[in-house]
Amino acid sequence: MRRRSQKELDRLMAHNDIHKKTMLIDDFGIFTVSSAKINA
């Protein structure tokens, strides 16, 4: 897997009709975890 910018991930989710609910970032700003809901 390659690194992806947050902007790229947001575009991928929007393109696939997925709505990001929350995003957690570690104390160093290196790792992120997003929670999302699929709009069906």
MIDOSE-1310 file (N, C-alpha, C; in nm, 2 decimals, decimal comma, always signed):
residues 40
mrrr	+0,08/-0,12/+0,00/+0,00/+0,00/+0,00/+0,09/+0,12/+0,00; +0,04/+0,23/-0,07/+0,11/+0,35/-0,07/+0,04/+0,45/+0,02; +0,12/+0,55/+0,06/+0,06/+0,66/+0,14/-0,03/+0,74/+0,06; -0,14/+0,79/+0,12/-0,24/+0,87/+0,05/-0,26/+1,00/+0,13
sqke	-0,27/+1,11/+0,06/-0,30/+1,24/+0,13/-0,45/+1,23/+0,18; -0,48/+1,31/+0,28/-0,61/+1,32/+0,34/-0,71/+1,37/+0,23; -0,67/+1,46/+0,15/-0,75/+1,51/+0,04/-0,78/+1,40/-0,06; -0,69/+1,32/-0,09/-0,71/+1,21/-0,19/-0,81/+1,11/-0,13
ldrl	-0,80/+1,07/+0,00/-0,89/+0,98/+0,07/-1,03/+1,04/+0,07; -1,04/+1,17/+0,10/-1,17/+1,24/+0,10/-1,24/+1,23/-0,03; -1,16/+1,25/-0,14/-1,22/+1,25/-0,27/-1,27/+1,10/-0,31; -1,19/+1,00/-0,27/-1,23/+0,86/-0,29/-1,36/+0,83/-0,22
mahn	-1,37/+0,88/-0,10/-1,49/+0,85/-0,02/-1,61/+0,92/-0,08; -1,59/+1,04/-0,12/-1,70/+1,12/-0,18/-1,75/+1,06/-0,32; -1,65/+1,01/-0,39/-1,68/+0,95/-0,52/-1,76/+0,82/-0,50; -1,74/+0,75/-0,39/-1,81/+0,62/-0,37/-1,93/+0,64/-0,27
dihk	-1,97/+0,77/-0,26/-2,09/+0,80/-0,18/-2,08/+0,75/-0,03; -1,96/+0,78/+0,03/-1,93/+0,75/+0,17/-1,91/+0,88/+0,24; -1,98/+0,90/+0,36/-1,97/+1,02/+0,44/-1,88/+1,00/+0,56; -1,77/+1,07/+0,57/-1,68/+1,06/+0,68/-1,75/+1,13/+0,80
ktml	-1,75/+1,05/+0,91/-1,81/+1,10/+1,04/-1,71/+1,16/+1,13; -1,61/+1,08/+1,16/-1,50/+1,13/+1,25/-1,36/+1,09/+1,20; -1,26/+1,16/+1,25/-1,13/+1,13/+1,22/-1,04/+1,15/+1,34; -0,96/+1,05/+1,38/-0,87/+1,05/+1,49/-0,73/+1,06/+1,44
iddf	-0,65/+1,15/+1,50/-0,51/+1,16/+1,46/-0,42/+1,14/+1,58; -0,31/+1,07/+1,57/-0,22/+1,04/+1,68/-0,15/+1,17/+1,72; -0,08/+1,16/+1,84/-0,02/+1,28/+1,90/+0,09/+1,34/+1,81; +0,15/+1,26/+1,72/+0,25/+1,31/+1,64/+0,20/+1,35/+1,50
gift	+0,08/+1,33/+1,47/+0,02/+1,37/+1,34/+0,06/+1,28/+1,23; +0,10/+1,16/+1,26/+0,15/+1,07/+1,16/+0,04/+0,97/+1,11; -0,04/+0,91/+1,21/-0,14/+0,81/+1,17/-0,28/+0,87/+1,19; -0,37/+0,83/+1,10/-0,51/+0,87/+1,12/-0,60/+0,75/+1,10
vssa	-0,71/+0,76/+1,17/-0,82/+0,66/+1,15/-0,95/+0,73/+1,13; -1,02/+0,70/+1,03/-1,15/+0,76/+1,00/-1,26/+0,66/+1,01; -1,38/+0,72/+1,06/-1,50/+0,64/+1,07/-1,60/+0,70/+0,97; -1,66/+0,62/+0,89/-1,75/+0,67/+0,79/-1,88/+0,58/+0,78
kina	-1,98/+0,64/+0,71/-2,10/+0,57/+0,68/-2,13/+0,57/+0,53; -2,17/+0,46/+0,49/-2,20/+0,44/+0,34/-2,35/+0,49/+0,32; -2,36/+0,58/+0,23/-2,49/+0,64/+0,20/-2,56/+0,55/+0,09; -2,64/+0,46/+0,14/-2,71/+0,36/+0,05/-2,85/+0,41/+0,01
